Amino acid sequence: MRWDDWFARQGMPQRPAGRDITLNTYPFVLQAAMSGQGVALGWRPLVDDLLAAGQLVPALDVAVRTERGYFLVQPEKLRLRDEHHRFREWVLKACGAGAVSTVNKAEND
């Protein structure tokens, strides 16, 4: 997500032109925000611990959900072995409450 996208999702006019800081890695972006160098877009759960510790504060209490994410996929006709099921369950558990679990179509056949 870019800033222009974020402003549009908030129903706000585009941000005014000004001095931007451009950094080439996300850890640098977070460090700059924690050092008071500006405001950053945070990806949950990457910033959750920093928010909980008070190292970062949300600009608004509104989160923006995007269509982007991570997907665990398999060929439709592939029969899963036990280790595949264990791996799938581990991934879903590791993702926590934010994970969206979809039923494997082969399990319903």
C-alpha positions in Angstrom: 0.0 0.0 0.0 1.2 3.5 -0.9 0.4 6.7 1.0 -2.0 7.8 -1.8 -3.9 4.5 -1.4 -4.1 5.0 2.3 -5.4 8.6 2.0 -8.0 7.4 -0.5 -9.2 4.6 1.8 -9.6 7.1 4.6 -11.7 9.4 2.3 -9.2 12.1 2.6 -7.8 14.3 -0.2 -4.4 13.3 -1.5 -1.5 14.2 0.7 0.1 17.5 0.1 3.4 17.5 -1.7 6.2 17.9 0.7 9.4 16.5 2.0 9.3 12.7 1.8 11.8 10.3 3.3 12.4 7.4 1.0 14.0 4.3 2.6 14.9 1.1 0.9 14.0 -1.5 3.6 11.0 -1.9 5.9 13.1 -2.1 9.1 14.6 1.3 8.2 11.1 2.7 7.8 10.1 1.4 11.2 13.3 2.6 12.9 12.8 6.1 11.4 9.2 6.2 12.7 10.3 5.0 16.2 13.0 7.8 16.1 10.5 10.5 15.4 11.5 11.0 11.8 8.0 10.8 10.5 4.9 8.6 10.0 5.0 5.2 8.5 2.5 2.7 7.2 2.7 -0.4 9.4 1.9 -4.0 8.4 0.2 -6.1 11.1 1.4 -8.3 12.7 4.9 -6.9 12.0 4.2 -3.8 14.1 1.9 -5.3 16.8 4.7 -5.8 19.3 6.0 -2.3 18.7 2.5 -0.9 19.3 2.0 -2.9 22.4 5.3 -1.7 23.8 4.5 1.9 23.0 7.4 2.2 20.6 4.9 3.1 17.9 1.5 4.7 18.2 -1.3 4.4 15.6 -2.2 7.6 13.8 -5.8 6.5 13.6 -7.7 3.7 15.2 -8.8 2.5 11.8 -6.9 -0.4 10.1 -7.0 -0.8 6.4 -7.4 -4.3 5.0 -6.0 -5.0 1.6 -6.3 -8.0 -0.8 -2.6 -8.7 -0.4 -1.4 -11.5 1.8 0.2 -14.9 1.9 -1.4 -18.0 0.4 -0.8 -21.7 1.0 -1.9 -23.5 -2.1 -1.7 -27.0 -3.5 -2.6 -28.7 -6.8 -6.3 -29.6 -6.7 -5.8 -33.3 -7.4 -2.8 -33.8 -5.1 -3.4 -36.2 -2.2 -1.8 -34.8 0.9 0.4 -37.0 3.0 0.4 -36.8 6.8 3.5 -34.4 6.8 1.7 -32.1 4.4 -1.3 -31.9 6.8 1.0 -31.3 9.8 2.8 -28.5 7.9 -0.5 -26.9 6.8 -1.8 -27.0 10.4 1.5 -25.5 11.7 1.3 -22.6 9.2 -2.3 -21.9 10.1 -1.5 -22.0 13.9 1.6 -19.8 13.4 -0.5 -17.2 11.6 -2.8 -16.9 14.6 -6.2 -15.4 14.6 -5.5 -13.3 11.5 -5.3 -16.4 9.3 -8.2 -17.2 7.0 -8.5 -20.9 6.7 -10.0 -22.3 3.6 -11.2 -25.9 3.3 -9.2 -28.0 1.0 -11.5 -29.0 -1.9 -10.0 -32.6 -1.9 -11.0 -33.0 1.7 -14.6 -32.6 0.8 -14.6 -35.0 -2.2 
